[in-house]
């Protein structure tokens, strides 16, 4: 589904990632760990084409990312949902409008998708907050809204960058359960996190692989959880 082969990435004259090789198979679940600044966000960006490798090859859905033109890249990204660390909402738009933005960008009618949108927001526990503006949302509500926006186009892959970094433990567990549910629906899920307790909490809920970035390289940090 997504494969990195001997991928390296350099920034500012220094190498951040070196000879990274990994396959994200359909329906798999991965945790990506490593200290702050190790390159977790960079690796996720390489997976969805926001960054291009300095060397090596990255393919997604049997396409070489480096060879895609702008329109092809746009189509590819509809198949990969991304939960960013900073959420990136437009404060003058309601929660429902923010979550629906990918529909509008892709040229789909929000009105025609209204029932699915309402159902999705109810699934993440925000059914009563459709008209709220982003500044009115709590940290946990913003993270759940970010997850809803990431999956509004029903992507095959969900990449979540520190989705529980700014919420309490109870909300971390709620977000984790939602991501596990997506995996049970057949989605490939990758969660970048420095929170090892979150990984341990997943032990009895999902079969996952733990990947760790250390000294610019990607290592398998353990067997199946």
BALOBA-1460 file (C-alpha; in Angstrom, 3 decimals):
// residues 225
<rec num="1" residu="x" x="0.000" y="0.000" z="0.000"/>
<rec num="2" residu="x" x="2.745" y="2.441" z="1.063"/>
<rec num="3" residu="x" x="6.358" y="1.356" z="0.768"/>
<rec num="4" residu="x" x="9.607" y="3.159" z="1.513"/>
<rec num="5" residu="x" x="12.772" y="1.634" z="0.031"/>
<rec num="6" residu="x" x="16.157" y="2.870" z="1.307"/>
<rec num="7" residu="x" x="14.748" y="6.348" z="1.814"/>
<rec num="8" residu="x" x="16.906" y="9.153" z="3.145"/>
<rec num="9" residu="x" x="15.898" y="12.736" z="3.828"/>
<rec num="10" residu="x" x="18.213" y="15.687" z="4.389"/>
<rec num="11" residu="x" x="17.304" y="19.128" z="5.683"/>
<rec num="12" residu="x" x="19.497" y="22.166" z="6.242"/>
<rec num="13" residu="x" x="22.610" y="20.337" z="5.185"/>
<rec num="14" residu="x" x="22.131" y="17.470" z="7.644"/>
<rec num="15" residu="x" x="20.603" y="14.029" z="7.199"/>
<rec num="16" residu="x" x="17.453" y="13.544" z="9.284"/>
<rec num="17" residu="x" x="16.509" y="10.056" z="8.078"/>
<rec num="18" residu="x" x="18.871" y="7.492" z="6.606"/>
<rec num="19" residu="x" x="18.138" y="4.345" z="4.555"/>
<rec num="20" residu="x" x="14.604" y="3.862" z="5.868"/>
<rec num="21" residu="x" x="12.712" y="0.863" z="4.511"/>
<rec num="22" residu="x" x="9.199" y="-0.076" z="5.626"/>
<rec num="23" residu="x" x="5.972" y="-1.462" z="4.183"/>
<rec num="24" residu="x" x="2.537" y="-0.400" z="5.383"/>
<rec num="25" residu="x" x="0.315" y="-3.275" z="4.395"/>
<rec num="26" residu="x" x="-3.468" y="-2.958" z="3.895"/>
<rec num="27" residu="x" x="-5.273" y="-3.165" z="7.222"/>
<rec num="28" residu="x" x="-2.106" y="-2.963" z="9.322"/>
<rec num="29" residu="x" x="-1.665" y="-0.909" z="12.498"/>
<rec num="30" residu="x" x="1.632" y="0.760" z="13.403"/>
<rec num="31" residu="x" x="2.935" y="2.923" z="16.210"/>
<rec num="32" residu="x" x="5.845" y="5.177" z="15.266"/>
<rec num="33" residu="x" x="7.990" y="6.237" z="18.225"/>
<rec num="34" residu="x" x="11.195" y="8.098" z="18.896"/>
<rec num="35" residu="x" x="12.389" y="11.150" z="20.820"/>
<rec num="36" residu="x" x="11.313" y="14.661" z="19.921"/>
<rec num="37" residu="x" x="13.099" y="15.780" z="16.774"/>
<rec num="38" residu="x" x="13.881" y="12.228" z="15.666"/>
<rec num="39" residu="x" x="11.916" y="12.619" z="12.435"/>
<rec num="40" residu="x" x="8.491" y="11.107" z="13.129"/>
<rec num="41" residu="x" x="6.589" y="13.968" z="11.492"/>
<rec num="42" residu="x" x="9.059" y="13.988" z="8.598"/>
<rec num="43" residu="x" x="8.486" y="10.276" z="7.990"/>
<rec num="44" residu="x" x="4.712" y="10.757" z="7.931"/>
<rec num="45" residu="x" x="5.077" y="13.657" z="5.481"/>
<rec num="46" residu="x" x="7.176" y="11.461" z="3.208"/>
<rec num="47" residu="x" x="4.399" y="8.852" z="3.265"/>
<rec num="48" residu="x" x="1.795" y="11.267" z="1.871"/>
<rec num="49" residu="x" x="4.023" y="13.273" z="-0.415"/>
<rec num="50" residu="x" x="4.255" y="16.522" z="1.552"/>
<rec num="51" residu="x" x="8.019" y="15.976" z="1.412"/>
<rec num="52" residu="x" x="10.047" y="14.186" z="-1.255"/>
<rec num="53" residu="x" x="12.923" y="11.880" z="-0.353"/>
<rec num="54" residu="x" x="16.503" y="12.998" z="-0.913"/>
<rec num="55" residu="x" x="17.229" y="9.460" z="-2.074"/>
<rec num="56" residu="x" x="15.468" y="6.120" z="-2.260"/>
<rec num="57" residu="x" x="11.965" y="5.349" z="-3.501"/>
<rec num="58" residu="x" x="8.509" y="5.850" z="-2.016"/>
<rec num="59" residu="x" x="5.488" y="4.205" z="-3.606"/>
<rec num="60" residu="x" x="1.848" y="4.516" z="-2.615"/>
<rec num="61" residu="x" x="-0.863" y="2.354" z="-4.136"/>
<rec num="62" residu="x" x="1.663" y="1.101" z="-6.701"/>
<rec num="63" residu="x" x="2.611" y="4.627" z="-7.806"/>
<rec num="64" residu="x" x="6.040" y="6.214" z="-7.459"/>
<rec num="65" residu="x" x="5.293" y="9.398" z="-5.496"/>
<rec num="66" residu="x" x="8.235" y="11.282" z="-7.010"/>
<rec num="67" residu="x" x="6.780" y="10.820" z="-10.504"/>
<rec num="68" residu="x" x="3.276" y="12.097" z="-9.782"/>
<rec num="69" residu="x" x="2.117" y="15.407" z="-11.221"/>
<rec num="70" residu="x" x="0.017" y="17.865" z="-9.242"/>
<rec num="71" residu="x" x="-3.359" y="16.354" z="-10.176"/>
<rec num="72" residu="x" x="-2.170" y="12.807" z="-9.537"/>
<rec num="73" residu="x" x="-0.810" y="13.849" z="-6.149"/>
<rec num="74" residu="x" x="-4.150" y="15.440" z="-5.255"/>
<rec num="75" residu="x" x="-5.947" y="12.195" z="-6.070"/>
<rec num="76" residu="x" x="-3.425" y="10.213" z="-4.040"/>
<rec num="77" residu="x" x="-3.897" y="12.375" z="-0.979"/>
<rec num="78" residu="x" x="-7.633" y="11.717" z="-0.994"/>
<rec num="79" residu="x" x="-6.735" y="8.119" z="-0.139"/>
<rec num="80" residu="x" x="-4.561" y="9.141" z="2.820"/>
<rec num="81" residu="x" x="-6.150" y="10.904" z="5.785"/>
<rec num="82" residu="x" x="-3.819" y="12.930" z="7.993"/>
<rec num="83" residu="x" x="-4.410" y="14.077" z="11.585"/>
<rec num="84" residu="x" x="-1.950" y="16.938" z="12.109"/>
<rec num="85" residu="x" x="-0.487" y="17.923" z="15.462"/>
<rec num="86" residu="x" x="-1.822" y="21.484" z="15.281"/>
<rec num="87" residu="x" x="-5.308" y="20.679" z="13.853"/>
<rec num="88" residu="x" x="-5.261" y="23.712" z="11.480"/>
<rec num="89" residu="x" x="-8.885" y="24.830" z="11.656"/>
<rec num="90" residu="x" x="-10.373" y="27.993" z="10.137"/>
<rec num="91" residu="x" x="-11.726" y="29.907" z="13.120"/>
<rec num="92" residu="x" x="-14.467" y="31.754" z="11.182"/>
<rec num="93" residu="x" x="-16.053" y="28.483" z="10.037"/>
<rec num="94" residu="x" x="-18.190" y="26.136" z="12.119"/>
<rec num="95" residu="x" x="-17.002" y="22.713" z="13.212"/>
<rec num="96" residu="x" x="-19.172" y="21.024" z="10.564"/>
<rec num="97" residu="x" x="-17.851" y="23.346" z="7.839"/>
<rec num="98" residu="x" x="-14.244" y="22.686" z="8.846"/>
<rec num="99" residu="x" x="-14.719" y="18.922" z="8.826"/>
<rec num="100" residu="x" x="-16.456" y="19.158" z="5.428"/>
<rec num="101" residu="x" x="-13.608" y="21.119" z="3.805"/>
<rec num="102" residu="x" x="-12.056" y="18.046" z="2.122"/>
<rec num="103" residu="x" x="-15.435" y="17.378" z="0.463"/>
<rec num="104" residu="x" x="-15.516" y="20.886" z="-0.986"/>
<rec num="105" residu="x" x="-11.895" y="20.756" z="-2.136"/>
<rec num="106" residu="x" x="-12.529" y="17.451" z="-3.906"/>
<rec num="107" residu="x" x="-15.567" y="18.892" z="-5.680"/>
<rec num="108" residu="x" x="-18.190" y="16.845" z="-3.863"/>
<rec num="109" residu="x" x="-21.473" y="18.341" z="-2.719"/>
<rec num="110" residu="x" x="-21.586" y="18.941" z="1.019"/>
<rec num="111" residu="x" x="-25.390" y="18.999" z="0.885"/>
<rec num="112" residu="x" x="-25.467" y="15.555" z="-0.698"/>
<rec num="113" residu="x" x="-23.097" y="14.268" z="1.974"/>
<rec num="114" residu="x" x="-24.829" y="15.991" z="4.896"/>
<rec num="115" residu="x" x="-26.250" y="12.800" z="6.385"/>
<rec num="116" residu="x" x="-22.842" y="11.081" z="6.317"/>
<rec num="117" residu="x" x="-21.209" y="14.194" z="7.775"/>
<rec num="118" residu="x" x="-23.658" y="14.294" z="10.666"/>
<rec num="119" residu="x" x="-23.177" y="10.571" z="11.268"/>
<rec num="120" residu="x" x="-19.394" y="10.960" z="11.255"/>
<rec num="121" residu="x" x="-19.486" y="13.791" z="13.785"/>
<rec num="122" residu="x" x="-21.763" y="11.731" z="15.997"/>
<rec num="123" residu="x" x="-19.295" y="8.826" z="15.734"/>
<rec num="124" residu="x" x="-16.513" y="11.003" z="17.174"/>
<rec num="125" residu="x" x="-18.855" y="12.311" z="19.875"/>
<rec num="126" residu="x" x="-19.433" y="15.772" z="18.406"/>
<rec num="127" residu="x" x="-23.007" y="15.421" z="17.186"/>
<rec num="128" residu="x" x="-24.124" y="18.302" z="19.396"/>
<rec num="129" residu="x" x="-21.301" y="20.652" z="18.405"/>
<rec num="130" residu="x" x="-21.858" y="21.054" z="14.646"/>
<rec num="131" residu="x" x="-22.315" y="24.835" z="14.833"/>
<rec num="132" residu="x" x="-19.508" y="25.522" z="17.314"/>
<rec num="133" residu="x" x="-16.541" y="27.604" z="16.192"/>
<rec num="134" residu="x" x="-13.020" y="26.174" z="16.683"/>
<rec num="135" residu="x" x="-12.073" y="28.611" z="19.510"/>
<rec num="136" residu="x" x="-15.058" y="27.288" z="21.463"/>
<rec num="137" residu="x" x="-13.808" y="23.696" z="21.358"/>
<rec num="138" residu="x" x="-11.779" y="21.950" z="24.032"/>
<rec num="139" residu="x" x="-8.509" y="20.257" z="23.153"/>
<rec num="140" residu="x" x="-10.158" y="16.850" z="23.045"/>
<rec num="141" residu="x" x="-12.973" y="18.119" z="20.852"/>
<rec num="142" residu="x" x="-10.472" y="19.659" z="18.429"/>
<rec num="143" residu="x" x="-8.558" y="16.388" z="18.165"/>
<rec num="144" residu="x" x="-11.732" y="14.394" z="17.521"/>
<rec num="145" residu="x" x="-12.799" y="16.955" z="14.909"/>
<rec num="146" residu="x" x="-9.372" y="16.641" z="13.282"/>
<rec num="147" residu="x" x="-9.848" y="12.875" z="13.105"/>
<rec num="148" residu="x" x="-13.307" y="13.298" z="11.559"/>
<rec num="149" residu="x" x="-11.901" y="15.661" z="8.926"/>
<rec num="150" residu="x" x="-9.086" y="13.205" z="8.152"/>
<rec num="151" residu="x" x="-11.523" y="10.385" z="7.385"/>
<rec num="152" residu="x" x="-14.382" y="12.335" z="5.739"/>
<rec num="153" residu="x" x="-13.296" y="11.049" z="2.289"/>
<rec num="154" residu="x" x="-13.060" y="7.452" z="3.578"/>
<rec num="155" residu="x" x="-9.307" y="7.101" z="2.976"/>
<rec num="156" residu="x" x="-7.489" y="3.775" z="2.856"/>
<rec num="157" residu="x" x="-4.730" y="5.007" z="5.175"/>
<rec num="158" residu="x" x="-4.904" y="7.187" z="8.306"/>
<rec num="159" residu="x" x="-1.706" y="8.873" z="9.530"/>
<rec num="160" residu="x" x="-2.044" y="10.469" z="12.979"/>
<rec num="161" residu="x" x="0.774" y="12.731" z="14.194"/>
<rec num="162" residu="x" x="0.791" y="12.854" z="18.020"/>
<rec num="163" residu="x" x="-3.034" y="12.818" z="18.135"/>
<rec num="164" residu="x" x="-3.076" y="12.538" z="21.943"/>
<rec num="165" residu="x" x="-0.264" y="14.992" z="22.663"/>
<rec num="166" residu="x" x="-2.475" y="17.787" z="24.055"/>
<rec num="167" residu="x" x="-5.257" y="15.871" z="25.793"/>
<rec num="168" residu="x" x="-5.678" y="14.067" z="29.107"/>
<rec num="169" residu="x" x="-5.435" y="10.296" z="29.560"/>
<rec num="170" residu="x" x="-9.177" y="9.642" z="29.331"/>
<rec num="171" residu="x" x="-9.402" y="11.513" z="26.031"/>
<rec num="172" residu="x" x="-6.247" y="9.753" z="24.788"/>
<rec num="173" residu="x" x="-8.010" y="6.454" z="25.325"/>
<rec num="174" residu="x" x="-11.104" y="7.667" z="23.506"/>
<rec num="175" residu="x" x="-9.055" y="8.779" z="20.504"/>
<rec num="176" residu="x" x="-7.143" y="5.502" z="20.527"/>
<rec num="177" residu="x" x="-10.413" y="3.535" z="20.477"/>
<rec num="178" residu="x" x="-11.617" y="5.543" z="17.470"/>
<rec num="179" residu="x" x="-8.394" y="4.830" z="15.583"/>
<rec num="180" residu="x" x="-8.635" y="1.141" z="16.456"/>
<rec num="181" residu="x" x="-12.226" y="1.111" z="15.189"/>
<rec num="182" residu="x" x="-10.995" y="2.545" z="11.889"/>
<rec num="183" residu="x" x="-8.422" y="-0.225" z="11.701"/>
<rec num="184" residu="x" x="-11.132" y="-2.822" z="12.331"/>
<rec num="185" residu="x" x="-12.967" y="-1.294" z="9.350"/>
<rec num="186" residu="x" x="-9.955" y="-2.187" z="7.214"/>
<rec num="187" residu="x" x="-8.034" y="1.085" z="7.324"/>
<rec num="188" residu="x" x="-4.248" y="1.105" z="7.591"/>
<rec num="189" residu="x" x="-3.380" y="3.205" z="10.653"/>
<rec num="190" residu="x" x="-0.088" y="4.783" z="11.711"/>
<rec num="191" residu="x" x="0.125" y="6.691" z="14.999"/>
<rec num="192" residu="x" x="3.233" y="8.747" z="15.701"/>
<rec num="193" residu="x" x="3.625" y="9.120" z="19.453"/>
<rec num="194" residu="x" x="6.234" y="9.466" z="22.173"/>
<rec num="195" residu="x" x="3.721" y="8.153" z="24.749"/>
<rec num="196" residu="x" x="4.712" y="4.556" z="25.496"/>
<rec num="197" residu="x" x="1.798" y="4.181" z="27.929"/>
<rec num="198" residu="x" x="-0.562" y="4.739" z="24.991"/>
<rec num="199" residu="x" x="1.122" y="1.879" z="23.140"/>
<rec num="200" residu="x" x="0.860" y="-0.387" z="26.174"/>
<rec num="201" residu="x" x="-2.829" y="0.505" z="26.515"/>
<rec num="202" residu="x" x="-3.433" y="-0.811" z="22.991"/>
<rec num="203" residu="x" x="-2.014" y="-4.238" z="23.853"/>
<rec num="204" residu="x" x="-5.335" y="-6.023" z="24.305"/>
<rec num="205" residu="x" x="-7.236" y="-4.050" z="21.675"/>
<rec num="206" residu="x" x="-5.298" y="-4.361" z="18.419"/>
<rec num="207" residu="x" x="-2.444" y="-6.241" z="16.814"/>
<rec num="208" residu="x" x="0.156" y="-3.587" z="16.095"/>
<rec num="209" residu="x" x="3.787" y="-3.169" z="15.195"/>
<rec num="210" residu="x" x="6.008" y="-0.650" z="16.933"/>
<rec num="211" residu="x" x="8.541" y="1.194" z="14.794"/>
<rec num="212" residu="x" x="11.179" y="3.385" z="16.406"/>
<rec num="213" residu="x" x="13.338" y="6.073" z="14.842"/>
<rec num="214" residu="x" x="16.772" y="6.068" z="16.434"/>
<rec num="215" residu="x" x="19.954" y="7.693" z="15.121"/>
<rec num="216" residu="x" x="18.231" y="8.529" z="11.815"/>
<rec num="217" residu="x" x="17.219" y="4.939" z="11.168"/>
<rec num="218" residu="x" x="13.944" y="3.047" z="11.518"/>
<rec num="219" residu="x" x="13.960" y="-0.032" z="13.715"/>
<rec num="220" residu="x" x="11.379" y="-2.603" z="14.730"/>
<rec num="221" residu="x" x="10.950" y="-1.865" z="18.424"/>
<rec num="222" residu="x" x="9.139" y="-5.046" z="19.306"/>
<rec num="223" residu="x" x="7.034" y="-7.945" z="18.145"/>
<rec num="224" residu="x" x="3.259" y="-7.795" z="17.917"/>
<rec num="225" residu="x" x="1.747" y="-6.048" z="20.919"/>
